[in-house]
Structures are given as structure tokens and as C-alpha cells.
Amino acid sequence: MQINSATSAMLNQEMKTQAEDAKLRKACGDFESLFIYNLLKNGRQSLPQGGLLGNSNESKLMTSMLDQTLAEKCSEGNGLGIGEMLYRQLNAPQAAKGGNLEAVL
């Protein structure tokens, strides 16, 4: 009976660790997406305004949505690598301590 309880406790801890790991990976990927979005947004501000659609509110909204979609697509998979580097940096202390993520942050 104790073996089952011990095994169950270990599996429960492993599932909790995997859930925290998945949340950390998602947060790092979301950060990379936000970073790319800000790069695109600030890069566009340095370009001359106008063009085919002009400088209307609609064109600004469309451009913002385009930048957001591009940022999300660019950060998928390996992306620029910023999310993966951030994940490794934040996960190293957690793995070394064997503690939870909240203690690291």
C-alpha cells in the first residue's frame, strides 16, 4: 500500500512540475511574441506615413493587427530564440533548487 502511495505522490509531483514547465514555456513564447510585435511597431513608426490606404484610423488598426499576427507567427516554433533563452534562464534555478516557479520569480 505504501508503494502505491509513494508512487502516486511522485507521479502527482511530476505532473505538477510538467504543468509548471508548460506554463513557463507559454509565458516565454508570449514574451517573445510581444517583443517582436514591439520591434515591428517601432520599426513602422520610423517609416514615412501615407501610401495607398493613407493614414486613417482603419489603416492603423489593420497595420496593428498585421504586426500582431506576424509577431505570433514569427515566435512559433523556434522563433528568434528569445523565448527559448528566457525559458532556459528561468528554468535553471528552478531545476537546481528543485523548488517551485514562484520561488524563482
Backbone hydrogen bonds in HBPLUS format (Angstrom, degrees):
<---DONOR---> <-ACCEPTOR-->    atom                        ^
c    i                          cat <-CA-CA->   ^        H-A-AA   ^      H-
h    n   atom  resd res      DA  || num        DHA   H-A  angle D-A-AA Bond
n    s   type  num  typ     dist DA aas  dist angle  dist       angle   num
A0005-SER N   A0001-MET O   3.09 MM   4  6.42 155.4  2.16 145.7 152.6     1
A0006-ALA N   A0002-GLN O   2.79 MM   4  5.97 163.3  1.82 153.1 157.6     2
A0007-THR N   A0003-ILE O   2.82 MM   4  5.92 163.0  1.85 149.1 154.5     3
A0008-SER N   A0004-ASN O   2.83 MM   4  5.88 155.6  1.89 141.6 149.1     4
A0009-ALA N   A0005-SER O   2.88 MM   4  6.06 153.7  1.95 144.0 151.0     5
A0010-MET N   A0006-ALA O   2.93 MM   4  6.18 157.1  1.98 149.0 155.1     6
A0011-LEU N   A0007-THR O   2.90 MM   4  6.11 161.8  1.94 151.4 156.4     7
A0012-ASN N   A0008-SER O   2.89 MM   4  6.01 154.9  1.95 145.0 152.4     8
A0013-GLN N   A0009-ALA O   2.96 MM   4  6.16 157.1  2.02 145.7 151.4     9
A0014-GLU N   A0010-MET O   2.90 MM   4  6.12 155.5  1.96 146.7 153.9    10
A0015-MET N   A0011-LEU O   2.89 MM   4  6.12 157.0  1.94 149.2 154.9    11
A0016-LYS N   A0012-ASN O   3.00 MM   4  6.21 152.5  2.08 143.8 151.5    12
A0017-THR N   A0013-GLN O   2.89 MM   4  6.12 155.3  1.95 147.7 154.5    13
A0018-GLN N   A0014-GLU O   2.90 MM   4  6.14 156.4  1.95 147.4 153.9    14
A0019-ALA N   A0015-MET O   2.94 MM   4  6.13 150.3  2.03 143.1 151.0    15
A0020-GLU N   A0016-LYS O   2.98 MM   4  6.24 157.8  2.03 148.0 153.7    16
A0021-ASP N   A0017-THR O   2.88 MM   4  6.06 153.7  1.94 146.2 154.2    17
A0022-ALA N   A0018-GLN O   2.93 MM   4  6.12 154.2  2.00 144.2 150.5    18
A0023-LYS N   A0019-ALA O   3.01 MM   4  6.26 155.2  2.08 145.1 151.8    19
A0024-LEU N   A0020-GLU O   2.92 MM   4  6.15 154.0  1.99 147.0 154.2    20
A0025-ARG N   A0021-ASP O   2.92 MM   4  6.17 161.1  1.96 149.8 154.8    21
A0026-LYS N   A0022-ALA O   3.00 MM   4  6.19 159.6  2.04 146.9 152.2    22
A0027-ALA N   A0023-LYS O   2.97 MM   4  6.14 160.3  2.01 146.4 151.9    23
A0028-CYS N   A0024-LEU O   2.95 MM   4  6.16 157.8  2.00 151.1 157.0    24
A0029-GLY N   A0025-ARG O   2.94 MM   4  6.15 155.4  2.00 146.8 153.8    25
A0030-ASP N   A0026-LYS O   2.83 MM   4  6.04 155.5  1.89 150.7 157.8    26
A0031-PHE N   A0027-ALA O   2.91 MM   4  6.12 149.6  2.01 142.4 150.8    27
A0032-GLU N   A0028-CYS O   3.02 MM   4  6.29 156.4  2.08 144.5 150.3    28
A0033-SER N   A0029-GLY O   3.01 MM   4  6.26 156.1  2.06 145.8 152.2    29
A0034-LEU N   A0030-ASP O   2.94 MM   4  6.19 157.6  1.99 147.6 153.4    30
A0035-PHE N   A0031-PHE O   2.85 MM   4  6.09 153.8  1.92 149.8 157.5    31
A0036-ILE N   A0032-GLU O   2.94 MM   4  6.20 162.5  1.97 152.8 156.5    32
A0037-TYR N   A0033-SER O   2.92 MM   4  6.12 158.0  1.97 147.3 153.9    33
A0038-ASN N   A0034-LEU O   3.01 MM   4  6.25 158.9  2.06 147.4 152.1    34
A0039-LEU N   A0035-PHE O   3.01 MM   4  6.33 148.7  2.11 144.7 153.8    35
A0040-LEU N   A0036-ILE O   2.93 MM   4  6.24 162.3  1.96 156.0 159.7    36
A0041-LYS N   A0037-TYR O   2.85 MM   4  6.05 165.1  1.88 154.1 158.8    37
A0042-ASN N   A0038-ASN O   2.94 MM   4  5.95 168.6  1.95 146.0 149.4    38
A0043-GLY N   A0039-LEU O   2.88 MM   4  5.90 146.8  1.99 141.0 151.1    39
A0044-ARG N   A0040-LEU O   2.91 MM   4  6.11 151.2  2.00 148.1 154.9    40
A0045-GLN N   A0041-LYS O   3.23 MM   4  6.52 144.0  2.37 139.9 149.1    41
A0046-SER N   A0043-GLY O   3.21 MM   3  5.45 145.4  2.34 101.2 110.7    42
A0047-LEU N   A0044-ARG O   3.02 MM   3  5.28 157.9  2.07 108.4 115.5    43
A0054-GLY N   A0051-GLY O   3.33 MM   3  5.16 142.6  2.48  94.0 104.5    44
A0060-LYS N   A0056-SER O   3.08 MM   4  6.38 152.2  2.16 145.2 153.2    45
A0061-LEU N   A0057-ASN O   2.92 MM   4  6.15 155.1  1.99 146.9 153.4    46
A0062-MET N   A0058-GLU O   2.89 MM   4  6.12 162.0  1.92 150.4 155.4    47
A0063-THR N   A0059-SER O   2.91 MM   4  6.00 159.1  1.95 143.7 149.4    48
A0064-SER N   A0060-LYS O   2.93 MM   4  6.09 154.3  2.00 143.3 150.5    49
A0065-MET N   A0061-LEU O   2.94 MM   4  6.20 159.4  1.98 151.3 156.5    50
A0066-LEU N   A0062-MET O   2.89 MM   4  6.09 152.6  1.96 146.0 154.2    51
A0067-ASP N   A0063-THR O   2.88 MM   4  6.10 161.0  1.91 149.5 154.2    52
A0068-GLN N   A0064-SER O   2.96 MM   4  6.19 155.1  2.03 145.1 152.1    53
A0069-THR N   A0065-MET O   2.96 MM   4  6.17 161.1  2.00 148.0 152.7    54
A0070-LEU N   A0066-LEU O   2.86 MM   4  6.07 164.1  1.89 154.2 159.0    55
A0071-ALA N   A0067-ASP O   2.89 MM   4  6.02 157.5  1.94 145.8 152.1    56
A0072-GLU N   A0068-GLN O   3.00 MM   4  6.26 157.5  2.06 147.3 152.9    57
A0073-LYS N   A0069-THR O   2.96 MM   4  6.19 162.9  1.99 152.0 156.6    58
A0074-CYS N   A0070-LEU O   2.81 MM   4  5.95 156.1  1.87 150.3 157.4    59
A0075-SER N   A0071-ALA O   3.06 MM   4  6.17 144.2  2.19 142.4 150.7    60
A0076-GLU N   A0073-LYS O   3.34 MM   3  5.32 151.5  2.42  97.5 105.6    61
A0079-GLY N   A0076-GLU O   3.21 MM   3  5.48 127.8  2.50 141.9 133.0    62
A0081-GLY N   A0078-ASN O   3.07 MM   3  5.71 120.1  2.45 145.5 149.4    63
A0085-MET N   A0081-GLY O   3.00 MM   4  6.16 160.3  2.04 147.2 152.6    64
A0086-LEU N   A0082-ILE O   2.92 MM   4  6.09 161.7  1.96 151.3 156.6    65
A0087-TYR N   A0083-GLY O   2.87 MM   4  6.03 154.8  1.94 143.4 150.9    66
A0088-ARG N   A0084-GLU O   2.94 MM   4  6.19 165.3  1.96 151.9 154.8    67
A0089-GLN N   A0085-MET O   2.96 MM   4  6.14 156.5  2.01 146.3 153.2    68
A0090-LEU N   A0086-LEU O   2.92 MM   4  6.11 161.1  1.96 153.1 157.5    69
A0091-ASN N   A0087-TYR O   2.79 MM   4  5.79 146.8  1.89 149.9 159.8    70
A0092-ALA N   A0088-ARG O   3.07 MM   4  5.94 143.8  2.21 141.6 147.4    71
A0095-ALA N   A0091-ASN O   2.92 MM   4  6.12 158.8  1.97 156.3 161.6    72
A0096-ALA N   A0092-ALA O   2.97 MM   4  6.13 158.1  2.02 151.8 158.2    73
A0097-LYS N   A0093-PRO O   2.93 MM   4  6.01 159.7  1.97 147.3 152.1    74
A0098-GLY N   A0094-GLN O   2.82 MM   4  5.69 143.5  1.95 139.8 150.7    75
A0104-VAL N   A0101-LEU O   3.03 MM   3  5.29 130.8  2.28 103.8 116.6    76
A0105-LEU N   A0101-LEU O   3.13 MM   4  6.44 160.8  2.16 157.4 162.3    77
